[in-house]
């Protein structure tokens, strides 16, 4: 019986394994598919990280390549995870799915597709983004139109000829729109309430500014409401070295922008008339971010000269003439495919006795729960904003490993 079972072999699970090994704790990593499964199975072919290469740091291994300010592809990051697992001899059992976790008097019992495993402690490292979340009305769309989630989209080559509707303008939606434009497709984008940030501002990348300003260290308690922990990310991209993505630029490139979808029936989609307000909100998000940076520079005296046109968008005004249709006829618009970039959902109900909040999200103190021997890693705002991205998972993994080391010593005494 291993002392600890880690569920999930993404960056969080692998980082936890390395930290446990350093403390001499016997453990195993159970993975339903393969190392880095979500990066392999839920990303499109041209996908790149949106955080710079310098943020790729795992316990015992930080990025040491020639392009720290660049953005590696999804495939390159998968290779990093595989090499990391090999270098530190991570004990991964691929093809093992955990279907149920039940607390015992002195540990946990895990039901898997290969049998039952008992352990003294469990680390759940299955991430916040577990399965695509599509609106209920997505099933009402005409069956002749190809409909898929962003997690299932791979490239324009996999879609039938014709126009494409992308639903959702957060990070994934914006990047998929760009991918389709490069392929020469006619694109309609249903604009959501996601914000945006400039890729670079005053000579530095947006992620570097977020780090300097302390945004990445903000706890969940700093958010307006708990649901924001798993909302859409502001649109930006790391493709082709990284550049600013804006709705105005999409419009200038021929993308038809419409409001959010309220319902669907056959080839007719009912729309909210919220396009202009959503675009204004996205720009306000970017403007506020830049103002925060300006204030930080003034306060600290940091040398960061202004760069012409780096915000890279045409300002909106109330007079901008974007149409606000209340419906979209897919057939008349020549749309043959829909990509639903409408986010992901999570499910932790398979863990008996797990402390969950009103959203079904684990309640932890930086990964440690009130259930004896139960821990979580890799979740959005586990400790801070940084917890849910590659940059911060290592620090949380080290903390959880140390807490488990203490727990095992106390439990064994």
C-alpha positions as CSV (number, residue, x, y, z in Angstrom):
1,X,0.0,0.0,0.0
2,X,1.6,3.3,-1.0
3,X,1.6,6.1,1.6
4,X,0.2,8.6,-0.9
5,X,-1.7,8.3,-4.2
6,X,-1.6,11.2,-6.6
7,X,-4.5,11.3,-9.1
8,X,-3.6,13.0,-12.4
9,X,-0.2,13.2,-14.2
10,X,-0.3,16.8,-15.4
11,X,2.1,19.4,-14.2
12,X,0.5,19.5,-10.7
13,X,0.6,15.7,-10.2
14,X,4.2,15.4,-11.5
15,X,5.3,18.4,-9.3
16,X,3.7,16.7,-6.3
17,X,5.5,13.5,-7.0
18,X,8.9,15.1,-7.2
19,X,8.3,17.0,-3.9
20,X,7.1,13.8,-2.1
21,X,10.2,11.9,-3.4
22,X,12.5,14.6,-2.0
23,X,10.9,13.9,1.4
24,X,11.2,10.1,1.0
25,X,7.5,9.5,0.9
26,X,6.3,6.4,-0.9
27,X,3.7,7.2,-3.5
28,X,2.3,6.4,-6.9
29,X,0.7,8.6,-9.6
30,X,-2.5,7.3,-11.2
31,X,-3.4,8.7,-14.7
32,X,-6.5,7.9,-16.6
33,X,-4.9,8.5,-20.0
34,X,-1.2,9.6,-20.4
35,X,1.2,12.2,-19.0
36,X,-0.1,15.7,-19.9
37,X,-3.4,14.3,-21.1
38,X,-5.4,17.5,-21.1
39,X,-2.6,19.2,-23.1
40,X,-2.8,16.4,-25.7
41,X,-6.6,15.9,-25.8
42,X,-8.1,19.4,-25.2
43,X,-5.9,21.7,-27.3
44,X,-5.9,22.5,-31.0
45,X,-2.9,21.8,-33.3
46,X,-1.5,25.4,-33.3
47,X,-2.0,26.0,-29.6
48,X,0.7,27.9,-27.8
49,X,1.1,28.7,-24.1
50,X,-0.2,32.2,-23.2
51,X,2.4,32.6,-20.4
52,X,6.0,33.2,-21.4
53,X,8.5,30.4,-21.3
54,X,10.2,31.8,-18.2
55,X,7.0,30.9,-16.2
56,X,7.5,27.2,-16.9
57,X,9.1,26.3,-13.6
58,X,8.6,23.0,-11.8
59,X,10.3,21.7,-8.7
60,X,13.8,20.8,-9.6
61,X,13.5,22.1,-13.2
62,X,13.0,25.6,-14.6
63,X,13.0,26.7,-18.2
64,X,16.6,27.1,-19.4
65,X,16.1,27.4,-23.1
66,X,17.2,30.2,-25.5
67,X,13.9,32.1,-25.6
68,X,12.6,32.9,-22.1
69,X,10.3,35.6,-23.4
70,X,8.8,33.3,-26.1
71,X,5.8,31.1,-26.0
72,X,6.2,27.3,-26.5
73,X,3.7,25.2,-28.4
74,X,1.5,22.7,-26.6
75,X,3.6,19.9,-28.1
76,X,6.8,21.4,-26.7
77,X,5.3,21.6,-23.2
78,X,4.1,18.0,-23.4
79,X,7.7,17.0,-24.2
80,X,8.9,19.0,-21.1
81,X,6.4,17.1,-18.9
82,X,7.6,13.7,-20.3
83,X,11.3,14.6,-19.8
84,X,10.5,15.8,-16.3
85,X,8.8,12.6,-15.4
86,X,11.7,10.6,-16.8
87,X,14.4,12.7,-15.1
88,X,12.8,12.3,-11.7
89,X,11.6,8.7,-12.1
90,X,8.0,9.7,-11.4
91,X,6.1,6.4,-10.7
92,X,3.2,6.9,-13.1
93,X,0.6,4.3,-13.8
94,X,-1.1,5.3,-17.1
95,X,-4.5,3.9,-18.1
96,X,-5.7,3.8,-14.5
97,X,-8.9,5.7,-13.8
98,X,-10.1,6.4,-10.3
99,X,-13.9,6.3,-10.2
100,X,-14.5,6.6,-6.5
101,X,-12.7,7.7,-3.3
102,X,-13.9,6.7,0.1
103,X,-12.4,7.6,3.5
104,X,-11.3,4.9,5.8
105,X,-10.4,5.0,9.5
106,X,-6.7,5.5,8.7
107,X,-6.7,6.5,5.0
108,X,-8.6,6.2,1.8
109,X,-9.9,3.5,-0.5
110,X,-9.8,4.2,-4.2
111,X,-11.9,2.3,-6.7
112,X,-10.2,2.1,-10.1
113,X,-10.7,0.3,-13.4
114,X,-7.8,-2.0,-12.4
115,X,-8.9,-2.8,-8.9
116,X,-9.1,-1.3,-5.4
117,X,-6.2,0.6,-3.9
118,X,-5.8,1.7,-0.2
119,X,-3.6,4.5,0.8
120,X,-2.9,6.8,3.8
121,X,-3.3,10.1,1.8
122,X,-4.6,11.3,-1.5
123,X,-3.7,14.3,-3.7
124,X,-6.3,15.1,-6.3
125,X,-4.5,16.9,-9.2
126,X,-7.2,16.7,-11.9
127,X,-7.4,20.5,-12.5
128,X,-10.4,22.8,-12.6
129,X,-11.0,22.4,-16.3
130,X,-12.1,18.8,-16.6
131,X,-14.8,18.6,-19.3
132,X,-16.3,21.0,-21.8
133,X,-19.3,23.0,-20.6
134,X,-21.9,23.6,-23.4
135,X,-25.1,25.5,-23.0
136,X,-28.2,23.3,-22.9
137,X,-29.6,24.8,-26.1
138,X,-26.5,23.6,-28.1
139,X,-28.3,20.4,-28.7
140,X,-31.1,22.3,-30.4
141,X,-28.9,23.3,-33.3
142,X,-29.7,21.8,-36.7
143,X,-28.0,18.4,-36.9
144,X,-26.7,19.2,-40.3
145,X,-24.3,21.7,-38.8
146,X,-21.1,20.4,-37.3
147,X,-21.1,21.3,-33.6
148,X,-18.1,20.8,-31.3
149,X,-16.5,22.2,-28.1
150,X,-13.2,24.1,-28.2
151,X,-11.7,21.0,-26.5
152,X,-12.6,19.0,-29.6
153,X,-11.4,21.5,-32.2
154,X,-8.1,20.7,-33.8
155,X,-7.8,22.8,-37.0
156,X,-9.9,24.2,-39.8
157,X,-8.9,21.2,-41.9
158,X,-11.2,19.1,-39.7
159,X,-14.2,21.2,-40.4
160,X,-16.4,21.1,-43.5
161,X,-16.1,23.9,-46.1
162,X,-18.0,27.0,-45.2
163,X,-18.3,29.6,-42.5
164,X,-17.7,29.0,-38.8
165,X,-19.4,30.4,-35.8
166,X,-17.2,30.6,-32.6
167,X,-19.2,31.0,-29.5
168,X,-17.3,32.8,-26.7
169,X,-14.6,35.5,-26.9
170,X,-12.4,34.6,-23.9
171,X,-8.9,33.2,-24.3
172,X,-9.7,30.0,-26.3
173,X,-12.4,31.6,-28.4
174,X,-10.1,34.4,-29.5
175,X,-7.3,32.1,-30.4
176,X,-9.5,29.8,-32.4
177,X,-10.9,32.7,-34.3
178,X,-7.3,33.7,-35.2
179,X,-6.6,30.1,-36.3
180,X,-9.7,30.1,-38.6
181,X,-8.8,33.5,-40.1
182,X,-5.3,32.3,-41.0
183,X,-7.0,29.4,-42.8
184,X,-9.1,31.9,-44.8
185,X,-12.4,31.0,-43.2
186,X,-15.4,33.3,-42.9
187,X,-15.9,33.7,-39.1
188,X,-18.8,34.9,-36.9
189,X,-17.9,35.5,-33.3
190,X,-20.5,35.5,-30.5
191,X,-18.9,38.0,-28.1
192,X,-19.0,37.2,-24.4
193,X,-18.2,39.4,-21.4
194,X,-14.6,38.4,-21.2
195,X,-12.0,41.1,-20.8
196,X,-8.7,41.5,-22.6
197,X,-5.2,42.7,-21.9
198,X,-2.5,43.9,-24.2
199,X,0.2,41.3,-24.8
200,X,2.9,43.9,-24.0
201,X,2.7,47.3,-22.4
202,X,5.5,49.7,-21.7
203,X,8.1,47.2,-22.8
204,X,7.1,44.2,-20.7
205,X,4.8,41.3,-21.2
206,X,1.4,41.3,-19.5
207,X,2.2,38.3,-17.4
208,X,5.4,40.0,-16.1
209,X,3.3,43.0,-15.2
210,X,0.7,40.9,-13.4
211,X,3.5,39.3,-11.4
212,X,5.1,42.6,-10.5
213,X,1.8,44.2,-9.5
214,X,0.9,41.2,-7.3
215,X,-2.1,40.1,-9.4
216,X,-0.9,36.5,-9.6
217,X,-0.7,36.4,-5.8
218,X,-4.3,37.6,-5.3
219,X,-6.3,35.2,-3.2
220,X,-9.9,34.1,-4.0
221,X,-11.1,36.4,-1.2
222,X,-10.1,39.4,-3.4
223,X,-12.6,38.4,-6.1
224,X,-16.1,39.9,-6.3
225,X,-17.7,36.5,-6.1
226,X,-16.7,32.8,-5.9
227,X,-17.8,32.1,-9.5
228,X,-14.9,34.2,-10.8
229,X,-12.5,31.5,-9.8
230,X,-13.4,29.6,-12.9
231,X,-14.6,32.2,-15.3
232,X,-13.2,32.9,-18.8
233,X,-9.7,34.3,-19.0
234,X,-9.0,37.7,-20.8
235,X,-8.2,37.1,-24.4
236,X,-4.5,37.1,-25.4
237,X,-2.3,34.8,-27.5
238,X,1.2,33.4,-27.6
239,X,1.1,32.5,-31.2
240,X,3.8,33.7,-33.5
241,X,5.8,35.2,-30.6
242,X,2.7,36.7,-28.9
243,X,0.6,39.7,-29.8
244,X,-2.5,41.6,-28.7
245,X,-5.9,40.2,-29.6
246,X,-8.8,42.6,-29.8
247,X,-12.3,42.5,-31.0
248,X,-11.8,45.6,-33.1
249,X,-8.9,43.9,-34.9
250,X,-11.0,40.9,-35.6
251,X,-13.7,43.2,-37.0
252,X,-11.1,44.9,-39.2
253,X,-10.1,41.5,-40.5
254,X,-13.6,40.6,-41.6
255,X,-15.0,38.8,-38.6
256,X,-18.7,39.3,-38.0
257,X,-19.3,40.2,-34.4
258,X,-22.6,39.4,-32.7
259,X,-23.9,39.4,-29.1
260,X,-24.3,36.4,-26.8
261,X,-26.5,33.6,-27.8
262,X,-29.7,33.2,-25.7
263,X,-31.3,30.2,-27.4
264,X,-31.1,28.1,-30.5
265,X,-33.7,26.3,-32.7
266,X,-32.6,24.6,-35.8
267,X,-30.6,27.1,-37.9
268,X,-31.9,30.1,-36.0
269,X,-30.0,31.5,-33.0
270,X,-31.5,34.2,-30.8
271,X,-29.1,36.8,-29.7
272,X,-28.7,39.3,-26.9
273,X,-28.2,42.9,-28.0
274,X,-25.1,43.2,-25.9
275,X,-22.3,43.4,-28.4
276,X,-21.4,47.0,-28.0
277,X,-21.5,46.8,-24.2
278,X,-19.4,43.7,-24.1
279,X,-16.8,45.3,-26.4
280,X,-16.7,48.4,-24.2
281,X,-16.3,46.2,-21.1
282,X,-13.4,44.4,-22.7
283,X,-11.6,47.7,-23.5
284,X,-12.3,49.0,-20.1
285,X,-10.6,45.9,-18.6
286,X,-7.5,46.6,-20.8
287,X,-7.5,50.3,-19.9
288,X,-7.8,49.7,-16.2
289,X,-4.9,47.2,-16.4
290,X,-2.7,49.7,-18.1
291,X,-3.7,52.4,-15.6
292,X,-2.6,50.0,-12.8
293,X,0.7,49.6,-14.5
294,X,1.2,53.3,-15.0
295,X,0.5,53.9,-11.3
296,X,3.0,51.2,-10.3
297,X,5.7,52.7,-12.5
298,X,5.1,56.1,-11.1
299,X,5.1,54.8,-7.5
300,X,8.2,52.7,-7.9
301,X,10.2,54.9,-10.3
302,X,10.7,51.8,-12.6
303,X,12.2,52.6,-16.0
304,X,9.5,51.6,-18.5
305,X,9.1,54.0,-21.4
306,X,5.9,54.2,-23.4
307,X,5.8,52.4,-26.8
308,X,3.7,53.8,-29.6
309,X,0.6,51.8,-30.5
310,X,1.4,48.9,-28.2
311,X,-2.2,48.6,-26.8
312,X,-3.1,47.8,-30.5
313,X,-6.7,48.5,-30.8
314,X,-9.0,51.3,-32.1
315,X,-10.9,52.9,-29.2
316,X,-14.6,52.4,-29.1
317,X,-17.2,55.2,-28.7
318,X,-20.9,55.2,-28.3
319,X,-21.2,56.2,-32.0
320,X,-19.5,53.1,-33.3
321,X,-21.9,51.5,-35.7
322,X,-21.8,47.8,-34.8
323,X,-25.0,46.1,-35.7
324,X,-26.9,44.5,-32.9
325,X,-29.0,41.8,-34.5
326,X,-31.4,39.8,-32.3
327,X,-31.0,36.6,-34.3
328,X,-28.6,34.8,-36.6
329,X,-29.7,32.6,-39.4
330,X,-26.9,30.0,-39.8
331,X,-28.0,28.8,-43.2
332,X,-28.3,32.3,-44.6
333,X,-24.9,33.2,-43.2
334,X,-23.3,30.2,-44.8
335,X,-22.2,28.7,-41.4
336,X,-21.6,25.0,-41.5
337,X,-19.7,24.6,-38.2
338,X,-20.0,25.9,-34.6
339,X,-17.1,25.8,-32.1
340,X,-18.4,26.3,-28.6
341,X,-15.7,28.1,-26.6
342,X,-17.9,28.3,-23.6
343,X,-15.6,27.0,-20.9
344,X,-15.2,23.9,-18.8
345,X,-16.9,22.3,-15.8
346,X,-15.6,20.2,-12.9
347,X,-16.9,17.3,-10.8
348,X,-15.6,16.3,-7.5
349,X,-18.7,14.4,-6.3
350,X,-16.8,11.1,-6.7
351,X,-14.8,11.9,-3.6
352,X,-17.0,10.9,-0.6
353,X,-16.7,13.3,2.3
354,X,-14.8,15.9,0.4
355,X,-15.5,19.4,1.7
356,X,-17.1,21.3,-1.2
357,X,-18.6,24.8,-1.4
358,X,-21.9,25.9,-2.9
359,X,-20.4,25.5,-6.4
360,X,-19.1,22.0,-5.7
361,X,-15.5,23.3,-5.5
362,X,-13.1,22.0,-2.9
363,X,-12.6,24.0,0.2
364,X,-9.0,23.9,1.2
365,X,-6.3,25.8,3.0
366,X,-3.7,25.9,0.2
367,X,-4.6,22.4,-0.9
368,X,-5.1,20.8,2.6
369,X,-8.7,19.9,3.5
370,X,-10.5,19.2,6.7
371,X,-10.9,15.6,5.6
372,X,-8.0,13.6,7.0
373,X,-5.5,12.7,4.3
374,X,-7.2,14.5,1.5
375,X,-5.4,17.2,-0.5
376,X,-5.8,19.1,-3.8
377,X,-3.4,20.7,-6.3
378,X,-3.5,22.6,-9.6
379,X,-6.9,24.3,-9.0
380,X,-7.7,27.9,-9.8
381,X,-7.2,30.0,-6.7
382,X,-6.1,27.0,-4.6
383,X,-4.0,29.6,-2.8
384,X,-3.9,32.5,-5.3
385,X,-4.4,33.2,-9.0
386,X,-1.0,31.7,-9.6
387,X,-2.1,28.3,-8.3
388,X,-4.0,27.4,-11.5
389,X,-1.2,28.1,-13.9
390,X,2.2,26.4,-14.5
391,X,4.1,29.3,-12.9
392,X,2.6,28.7,-9.4
393,X,1.9,25.0,-9.2
394,X,5.4,24.1,-7.9
395,X,5.2,26.3,-4.8
396,X,1.8,24.8,-3.9
397,X,3.1,21.3,-4.5
398,X,6.0,21.9,-2.1
399,X,3.6,23.2,0.5
400,X,1.2,20.2,0.2
401,X,4.1,17.7,0.3
402,X,5.4,19.2,3.5
403,X,1.9,19.1,5.0
404,X,1.6,15.5,4.1
405,X,5.0,14.7,5.6
406,X,3.8,16.2,8.8
407,X,0.4,14.4,8.6
408,X,2.0,11.0,8.1
409,X,4.5,11.5,11.0
410,X,1.6,12.5,13.3
411,X,-0.6,9.7,12.1
412,X,2.1,7.1,12.5
413,X,3.2,8.2,16.0
